[in-house]
């Protein structure tokens, strides 16, 4: 009887030790999971913060993993206005009253260019273009709100900042032999700020203006033209009447202007 009791005690001790070991492993696994979550949070902060290179690679990797190479390099100004990959600019600081200048840009005939030079060369070209655009946007105190493939949606506090940024982009491209051609459109007005995103009628109108541009061209709305005309420090900017046209989703005819310097 004593032997049986001793055996049961040994079994109980063994089970207790096993439970203790299992519990320690569970706690260790939880600690490891917490560490991984912390690392992920850090990466997410990098995505939304100031490390431009990490942010671009992380976003592109997500698109490639989810949708493949074609999704990472496709471009459409129309789709970009609704793209879900939203970065985190400080839009509230940029414009307290919600009035912003919105600039859209993308590469003309990017699909044909991709087919001509191949995927690898095209991805390298897009990466160089991405860095250049972001550099000019930062120089003129703008914020990239969204980017998709070769297209950008950028917000500025003032229209002349957007126009000068667009001119810098076009001048930079014109200096390169056999360079890509980018079309750019700008409109200004009150937009709806919600969290890290900006949307509304004026965002859509900016996208429609950009869709009318040809490669190498900067088109702006009448509102941008008027804002530039009202400033004494914009005498070096040349804004000429380009066309009267209908814009998809908007009633009436709209006058668009071409910008040169």
Kinemage of the C-alpha trace (Angstrom):
@kinemage 1
@onewidth
@group {chain A} dominant
@subgroup {mainchain}
@vectorlist {calphas} color= white
{ca unk a 1} P 0.000 0.000 0.000
{ca unk a 2} L 2.821 2.351 0.843
{ca unk a 3} L 4.472 1.456 -2.452
{ca unk a 4} L 1.305 2.375 -4.360
{ca unk a 5} L 1.031 5.673 -2.494
{ca unk a 6} L 4.675 6.410 -3.222
{ca unk a 7} L 4.167 5.612 -6.899
{ca unk a 8} L 1.146 7.911 -7.065
{ca unk a 9} L 3.147 10.666 -5.399
{ca unk a 10} L 5.940 10.255 -7.929
{ca unk a 11} L 3.399 10.433 -10.774
{ca unk a 12} L 1.841 13.556 -9.275
{ca unk a 13} L 5.220 15.196 -8.914
{ca unk a 14} L 6.052 14.303 -12.510
{ca unk a 15} L 2.747 15.708 -13.759
{ca unk a 16} L 3.299 18.895 -11.770
{ca unk a 17} L 6.763 19.256 -13.244
{ca unk a 18} L 5.393 18.667 -16.744
{ca unk a 19} L 2.648 21.242 -16.198
{ca unk a 20} L 5.223 23.707 -14.892
{ca unk a 21} L 7.420 23.132 -17.934
{ca unk a 22} L 4.463 23.500 -20.256
{ca unk a 23} L 3.441 26.737 -18.522
{ca unk a 24} L 6.958 28.139 -18.872
{ca unk a 25} L 6.909 27.296 -22.561
{ca unk a 26} L 3.551 29.002 -22.971
{ca unk a 27} L 4.865 32.119 -21.212
{ca unk a 28} L 7.990 32.059 -23.377
{ca unk a 29} L 5.846 31.765 -26.497
{ca unk a 30} L 3.731 34.703 -25.356
{ca unk a 31} L 6.867 36.763 -24.729
{ca unk a 32} L 8.158 35.884 -28.184
{ca unk a 33} L 4.834 36.872 -29.729
{ca unk a 34} L 4.936 40.194 -27.901
{ca unk a 35} L 8.447 40.829 -29.174
{ca unk a 36} L 7.357 40.057 -32.732
{ca unk a 37} L 4.389 42.401 -32.379
{ca unk a 38} L 6.713 45.113 -31.095
{ca unk a 39} L 9.002 44.593 -34.059
{ca unk a 40} L 6.018 44.815 -36.396
{ca unk a 41} L 4.857 48.009 -34.702
{ca unk a 42} L 8.326 49.455 -35.199
{ca unk a 43} L 8.215 48.583 -38.880
{ca unk a 44} L 4.793 50.139 -39.165
{ca unk a 45} L 6.122 53.302 -37.562
{ca unk a 46} L 8.909 53.339 -40.105
{ca unk a 47} L 6.344 52.968 -42.863
{ca unk a 48} L 4.355 55.943 -41.559
{ca unk a 49} L 7.324 57.999 -40.415
{ca unk a 50} L 10.355 59.580 -41.953
{ca unk a 51} L 12.358 56.632 -43.322
{ca unk a 52} L 11.468 57.020 -46.985
{ca unk a 53} L 13.419 54.038 -48.351
{ca unk a 54} L 12.057 51.516 -45.845
{ca unk a 55} L 8.552 52.857 -46.343
{ca unk a 56} L 8.727 52.428 -50.110
{ca unk a 57} L 10.163 48.912 -49.968
{ca unk a 58} L 7.662 47.780 -47.319
{ca unk a 59} L 4.674 49.087 -49.282
{ca unk a 60} L 5.889 47.630 -52.572
{ca unk a 61} L 6.558 44.252 -50.942
{ca unk a 62} L 2.990 44.161 -49.638
{ca unk a 63} L 1.605 44.864 -53.105
{ca unk a 64} L 3.886 42.277 -54.737
{ca unk a 65} L 3.010 39.623 -52.176
{ca unk a 66} L -0.721 40.245 -52.417
{ca unk a 67} L -1.266 41.033 -56.101
{ca unk a 68} L 1.930 40.235 -57.987
{ca unk a 69} L 4.285 42.335 -60.096
{ca unk a 70} L 1.588 43.635 -62.409
{ca unk a 71} L -0.245 45.332 -59.553
{ca unk a 72} L 2.946 46.908 -58.252
{ca unk a 73} L 3.720 48.643 -61.529
{ca unk a 74} L 0.295 49.429 -62.984
{ca unk a 75} L -0.716 53.054 -63.063
{ca unk a 76} L -4.026 54.881 -63.307
{ca unk a 77} L -4.728 58.362 -62.043
{ca unk a 78} L -8.420 57.480 -61.871
{ca unk a 79} L -7.758 54.445 -59.648
{ca unk a 80} L -5.143 56.242 -57.578
{ca unk a 81} L -7.770 58.587 -56.160
{ca unk a 82} L -9.387 55.564 -54.475
{ca unk a 83} L -6.235 53.496 -53.753
{ca unk a 84} L -6.261 51.835 -50.354
{ca unk a 85} L -2.530 51.998 -49.624
{ca unk a 86} L -2.633 55.245 -47.609
{ca unk a 87} L 0.464 56.782 -46.057
{ca unk a 88} L 0.309 59.023 -42.996
{ca unk a 89} L 1.100 62.662 -43.674
{ca unk a 90} L 0.309 65.243 -41.025
{ca unk a 91} L -2.597 66.696 -42.976
{ca unk a 92} L -4.069 68.513 -39.988
{ca unk a 93} L -0.844 70.484 -39.604
{ca unk a 94} L -0.642 71.044 -43.349
{ca unk a 95} L -4.044 72.736 -43.526
{ca unk a 96} L -6.138 73.549 -40.494
{ca unk a 97} L -9.123 74.724 -42.544
{ca unk a 98} L -9.071 71.770 -44.926
{ca unk a 99} L -7.987 73.822 -47.940
{ca unk a 100} L -5.268 72.038 -49.889
{ca unk a 101} L -3.635 72.005 -53.283
{ca unk a 102} L -3.776 68.445 -54.655
{ca unk a 103} L -1.301 67.252 -57.269
{ca unk a 104} L -1.637 64.009 -59.236
{ca unk a 105} L 1.116 62.617 -61.444
{ca unk a 106} L 1.914 59.468 -63.365
{ca unk a 107} L 4.123 58.195 -66.176
{ca unk a 108} L 2.700 58.431 -69.678
{ca unk a 109} L 2.183 55.051 -71.380
{ca unk a 110} L 3.878 53.185 -68.550
{ca unk a 111} L 2.442 49.821 -69.606
{ca unk a 112} L 4.020 50.072 -73.064
{ca unk a 113} L 7.295 51.181 -71.463
{ca unk a 114} L 7.185 48.180 -69.131
{ca unk a 115} L 6.727 45.800 -72.047
{ca unk a 116} L 9.559 47.435 -73.983
{ca unk a 117} L 12.244 47.416 -71.292
{ca unk a 118} L 11.117 44.412 -69.203
{ca unk a 119} L 9.974 44.026 -65.613
{ca unk a 120} L 13.331 44.296 -63.848
{ca unk a 121} L 14.432 47.445 -65.653
{ca unk a 122} L 10.988 48.963 -65.203
{ca unk a 123} L 10.962 48.315 -61.465
{ca unk a 124} L 14.398 49.982 -61.154
{ca unk a 125} L 13.148 52.937 -63.182
{ca unk a 126} L 10.061 53.258 -60.973
{ca unk a 127} L 12.238 53.171 -57.863
{ca unk a 128} L 14.423 56.019 -59.174
{ca unk a 129} L 11.352 58.007 -60.157
{ca unk a 130} L 9.815 57.417 -56.725
{ca unk a 131} L 12.895 58.753 -54.952
{ca unk a 132} L 13.058 61.816 -57.187
{ca unk a 133} L 9.378 62.718 -56.733
{ca unk a 134} L 9.569 62.341 -52.960
{ca unk a 135} L 12.702 64.498 -52.844
{ca unk a 136} L 10.988 67.340 -54.692
{ca unk a 137} L 7.807 66.965 -52.653
{ca unk a 138} L 9.815 67.278 -49.448
{ca unk a 139} L 11.705 70.296 -50.814
{ca unk a 140} L 8.407 72.134 -51.361
{ca unk a 141} L 6.856 71.089 -48.022
{ca unk a 142} L 4.309 68.737 -49.545
{ca unk a 143} L 3.130 65.321 -48.394
{ca unk a 144} L 2.663 62.166 -50.435
{ca unk a 145} L -0.840 61.040 -49.505
{ca unk a 146} L -0.960 57.964 -51.712
{ca unk a 147} L 1.241 56.242 -54.254
{ca unk a 148} L 0.533 53.380 -56.611
{ca unk a 149} L 3.083 52.077 -59.064
{ca unk a 150} L 4.258 55.125 -60.999
{ca unk a 151} L 1.475 57.445 -59.792
{ca unk a 152} L 1.352 59.901 -56.900
{ca unk a 153} L -1.264 61.921 -55.060
{ca unk a 154} L 0.390 64.778 -53.153
{ca unk a 155} L -1.035 67.489 -50.884
{ca unk a 156} L 0.366 70.991 -50.392
{ca unk a 157} L -0.717 73.854 -48.200
{ca unk a 158} L -0.510 76.364 -51.066
{ca unk a 159} L -1.001 76.057 -54.849
{ca unk a 160} L 2.333 77.676 -55.749
{ca unk a 161} L 4.152 74.981 -53.768
{ca unk a 162} L 2.466 72.313 -55.865
{ca unk a 163} L 3.247 74.148 -59.103
{ca unk a 164} L 6.926 74.646 -58.240
{ca unk a 165} L 7.230 71.002 -57.225
{ca unk a 166} L 5.696 69.945 -60.548
{ca unk a 167} L 8.115 72.191 -62.439
{ca unk a 168} L 11.093 70.704 -60.590
{ca unk a 169} L 9.921 67.207 -61.490
{ca unk a 170} L 9.520 68.075 -65.172
{ca unk a 171} L 12.828 69.982 -65.357
{ca unk a 172} L 14.640 67.064 -63.755
{ca unk a 173} L 13.182 64.625 -66.266
{ca unk a 174} L 13.918 66.874 -69.255
{ca unk a 175} L 17.650 66.755 -68.465
{ca unk a 176} L 17.790 62.986 -68.894
{ca unk a 177} L 18.309 61.422 -72.289
{ca unk a 178} L 15.458 59.142 -73.375
{ca unk a 179} L 13.724 59.919 -70.098
{ca unk a 180} L 10.231 58.975 -69.086
{ca unk a 181} L 7.422 61.473 -69.626
{ca unk a 182} L 5.203 62.381 -66.690
{ca unk a 183} L 1.813 64.064 -66.796
{ca unk a 184} L 0.790 66.263 -63.863
{ca unk a 185} L -2.452 67.946 -62.837
{ca unk a 186} L -3.158 70.325 -59.932
{ca unk a 187} L -6.331 71.697 -58.367
{ca unk a 188} L -6.929 73.553 -55.105
{ca unk a 189} L -9.901 73.814 -52.795
{ca unk a 190} L -11.360 72.521 -49.567
{ca unk a 191} L -11.010 68.776 -49.080
{ca unk a 192} L -12.301 66.407 -46.448
{ca unk a 193} L -9.641 65.319 -43.955
{ca unk a 194} L -10.379 62.095 -42.133
{ca unk a 195} L -7.619 60.405 -40.183
{ca unk a 196} L -4.645 59.977 -42.503
{ca unk a 197} L -6.573 60.434 -45.734
{ca unk a 198} L -7.940 63.289 -47.802
{ca unk a 199} L -10.834 62.989 -50.204
{ca unk a 200} L -13.802 64.814 -51.645
{ca unk a 201} L -14.918 66.651 -54.760
{ca unk a 202} L -11.741 68.692 -55.138
{ca unk a 203} L -9.547 65.598 -54.926
{ca unk a 204} L -11.555 64.020 -57.733
{ca unk a 205} L -11.325 67.216 -59.773
{ca unk a 206} L -7.529 67.264 -59.412
{ca unk a 207} L -7.433 63.694 -60.728
{ca unk a 208} L -9.581 64.670 -63.730
{ca unk a 209} L -7.270 67.614 -64.507
{ca unk a 210} L -4.231 65.321 -64.465
{ca unk a 211} L -5.978 62.856 -66.753
{ca unk a 212} L -6.178 65.598 -69.410
{ca unk a 213} L -2.425 66.230 -69.411
{ca unk a 214} L 0.084 64.791 -71.846
{ca unk a 215} L 3.530 63.529 -70.890
{ca unk a 216} L 5.839 66.385 -69.937
{ca unk a 217} L 2.898 68.703 -69.292
{ca unk a 218} L 1.563 70.428 -66.171
{ca unk a 219} L -2.120 71.352 -66.243
{ca unk a 220} L -3.862 73.336 -63.515
{ca unk a 221} L -7.424 74.380 -62.828
{ca unk a 222} L -8.743 77.942 -62.898
{ca unk a 223} L -8.605 77.989 -59.093
{ca unk a 224} L -4.850 77.332 -59.167
{ca unk a 225} L -4.338 79.947 -61.894
{ca unk a 226} L -6.222 82.545 -59.838
{ca unk a 227} L -4.245 81.730 -56.684
{ca unk a 228} L -0.938 82.166 -58.534
{ca unk a 229} L -2.055 85.424 -60.153
{ca unk a 230} L -2.838 86.840 -56.707
{ca unk a 231} L 0.722 86.345 -55.447
{ca unk a 232} L 3.554 88.792 -56.105
{ca unk a 233} L 6.193 86.085 -55.689
{ca unk a 234} L 4.892 84.027 -58.618
{ca unk a 235} L 5.817 86.440 -61.442
{ca unk a 236} L 8.296 83.884 -62.778
{ca unk a 237} L 5.523 81.344 -63.382
{ca unk a 238} L 3.862 81.398 -66.790
{ca unk a 239} L 0.269 80.137 -66.818
{ca unk a 240} L -1.377 80.014 -70.232
{ca unk a 241} L -4.885 79.007 -71.260
{ca unk a 242} L -4.757 75.461 -72.598
{ca unk a 243} L -8.275 74.287 -73.343
{ca unk a 244} L -11.926 74.226 -72.368
{ca unk a 245} L -13.063 70.702 -71.707
{ca unk a 246} L -15.616 68.543 -69.954
{ca unk a 247} L -14.380 66.547 -66.994
{ca unk a 248} L -15.834 63.169 -66.137
{ca unk a 249} L -18.291 63.380 -63.261
{ca unk a 250} L -18.447 67.198 -63.291
{ca unk a 251} L -21.057 69.325 -65.013
{ca unk a 252} L -20.258 72.072 -67.481
{ca unk a 253} L -17.054 73.047 -69.236
{ca unk a 254} L -13.818 73.643 -67.351
{ca unk a 255} L -10.930 75.838 -68.456
{ca unk a 256} L -7.513 74.268 -67.906
{ca unk a 257} L -4.178 76.083 -67.958
{ca unk a 258} L -0.661 74.918 -68.850
{ca unk a 259} L 2.227 75.988 -66.600
{ca unk a 260} L 5.755 76.816 -67.714
{ca unk a 261} L 8.579 78.821 -66.136
